Amino acid sequence: MTKLPTFSADAVIVTLLTVIILSISSFPSLTHALGSGSTIAVSYGSATVCAVVASEPTKRILCYNNSSVTPIQIQPNISYSYISGGQNYFCAIRSNGDSLLCWDTSGISSFVSKRLYYNDTVLLNNLAVGDNHVCATTTNGEVNCWRGSVDNNSYNFPSHQEKFGSITSGFGFSCGILMNTSRVRCWGNNSTARQIENEFTNNSMLSIVAGASHVCGIDSNRSVICRGNNDTGQLSIPLHSSGYSSLALGENHSCGIRLNGSVDCWGGRGEYSVNETEGISFESIVSGSNFTCGLTTRNFSVMCWGPGWSNGSSGAEILPGPCLQSSCSQCGIYPQSDRLCSGSGTICNSNTSCFEPNVPTPSSPESPRTSKELTRGLLAFAIVGSVGAFAGICTIIYCLWTGVCFGNKKIHNSAGSNGGATSNNSPPSLSSTIRRQGSRVLTMRRQRSGTSSMKHADRAEEFSFAELAAATNNFSLENKIGAGSFGVVYKGKLTDGREVAIKRGETGQKMKKFQEKESAFESELAFLSRLHHKHLVRLVGYCEEKEEKLLVYDYMKNGALYDHLHDKNNVEKSSSVVNSWKMRIKIALDASRGIEYLHNYAVPPIIHRDIKSSNILIDAHWTARVSDFGLSMMGPESERDFRPIKAAGTVGYIDPEYYGLNVLTAKSDVYGLGVVLLELLTGKRAIFKTDENGGAPVSIVDFAVPVILAGELLRILDKRVGPPELNEAEAVELVAYTAMHCVNLEGKERPTIADIVANLERALALCEGSHGSISSGTISIVSD
């Protein structure tokens, strides 16, 4: 008789806790503040209010400015769920959770979008924008944050083992409610975060909202508690503080919606009188630094008041909550949900009273529950408990069936878990130690798609060597497609049909080579397992058996940019997709956006150190992605220089300042990108010979820059593409002058990656027929 595998009580507890956490993460957000996700957002620096429109198939965004009565239609015109505002900008999560976009609101009539995050497997479901930083939670409660435009010191960010039910952001800090304890956890670059977290230590909270330097929330007794700065009485809660359903905080004032829908405000030296709101009922409220806006119950229009606003109210019908794919089993469905969501999604009630069925209601705090209320509470508890128990049983059955829980398949975990492998008492290896410290892999996650596959794409799976050998026909030469920082790359096909690229480390026995391979392997595994962006190659998994070290990536069907530009098979081709100026500029823009994510939005920032055309890969849809993080390093939190152990990179692309002085900054990647731009323009290698029969080697920088400066760009453009048309000529000229600035000898004279992205966006718009004129003499690229 076959003996069933045994498992410990700890394994069952972990499994059940995971199910509970996933269930909690679907609860509706209760935060509506200066820096919290809602369907209304205030960009206070420009006195702009933005909101998600109701009763339309597309949940688009409209914005209203204090200086204009005409609404501004936000592009792209797609559906959004949560939005939140900061100083002169606001951000929004796309309805399906795969994208986070932000808009600068300092313009007069139209706002330009910038995508901060894109990943169709690691989805976002909540958002909090502070004055100059953005945070969002994934579907299992993990927090990701992106730095703003100012210098940032250590924010003491939450670890990926900390799970949050909701988050909110103020001036230079953010706070959230931990799922497992309902306690407040804060992080930031100032003393406010530490002060507020300490002052909330003994409180169990249902919701919290942040102002500039204070936080208020509703605790488990449904009483309002405020902590932090009280310079203008913003913590002086009215006596009837137990009667609020939601809150919104500004810079020096606080407001709340009472259970009857009316609004109270306190603090702010009396400047936030709500006389004009007398007799008006509100569904939700949100505050900027010096004004507050509410969504009226009467017609779902936005009404604003306070010293920073004078433009009246909006006329459009606005959603009172995000339209989500949810059954709303916890708090019930919001009235008119189907009409407001236009049949697509459901609005869930977000009243705090539904979260504590055993606590007396605020309107009659001394009275006990009626039998009907008690029955309803017990029924809800039974339903939720049954669902959780059923999900737990299913999870255990799945573990028994697949063997995942017992070591047959491991998932790479930044917390140091062996993924169920048989444990022993031997000291941890260098590899596992580095992974525990450097990797933030997302594990044990269930996405909104509902799949329960253990081979889900947002995890770094651990494969056996035998699996990968079979996938590549035993690493045959026919499957070889290139080489990376520490080995050869092969095309493979996994047993489930997925096409992948498998990088196998060299198996030489020399100690130096082994150490370099180990370092590159760990670097790629640590970086790519925590980076998720459309323009970065995605890591699927890894293998580590004895001396064998392999990394598994998404397969990039259209190969490396280098091959399209320099491979002998493409030299005479004029029909290649890459042989158009529009496509070449698009590829340059894709790559620059990937680098921009590394420099400006990864926490901590990352310097790639090996930007070159062979590390820019192109997928089946001709989207370019940056690859090969074997040489990457975590950069400093500020723009100051720092000195790594030794200079590294590729001849022809390596920053001369870095190579000569051993001074590394983000501008070193800018130099490499500048060389790639020159490759795209001229079709020549980074280092090439002056004629086909030999000749002296020439740097593409020395070849191209003097010609660009002389105004003779057409003389060196790649003839395979052909002469650019009128609008293309302007775009190509802009790319050339951008490239010339990128390859300046001194890093301080080079543009930032954000400047490069802006120029390439403009160039691509010109290729697509936008009107405008560019003069080479007036191009200005800001540098640090």
Protein Blocks (a to p, Z undefined) as FASTA:
>chain_A
ZZdddddfklmmmmmmmmmmmmmmmpccfbdcfkbccfbdcdfknopacdddehifblcd
ddddfkbcbdcddddddddfbdcddehiacdddfklpaccdddfkbmkbccdddfbdcfk
bccfbdcddfkbccdddfkopacddddfbdcddehiacfkbccfbdcddehiacdddfkl
opacdddjbfklmmmmmmmmmpccfbdcddfkbccdddfkopacdedjfklopmmccfkl
mlcfbdcddfkbccdddfkopacdeejiopaccklmgoiacfbdcddfkbccdddfklop
acdedjkbcgbpafbdcdfbdcdddehlmnopaehklmmnnopacdddfbfklmmmmbcc
fklmmbccdfklmmmmmmmmmmmmmmmmmmmmmmmmmmmmnommnopaccddfkopaghp
acdfbdcdfklmmmmmmpccdehiacfkopabfkbfkbccdddfklmmmmnoooiaklpg
bdcfkbccdddddfkopacddddddfbfbfklmmmmmmmmmmmmmmmmmgccfkbccdfb
dcdehjbccddddddfklpfklmmmgmklmmpckbfklcfklmmmmmmmmmmmmmmmmmm
pccdddeklacfklpccdfkopacdehjllgccddfblbdcddfbdcddehjacfklmmn
opacfklmmmmmmmmmmmmmnopafbdcfbfnncjdddfklmmmmmmmnopmmmmgcfkn
opadfklmmmmmmmmmmmmmmmpfblklpccfklmmmmmmmmmmmmnopacdddfklgcc
ddZZ
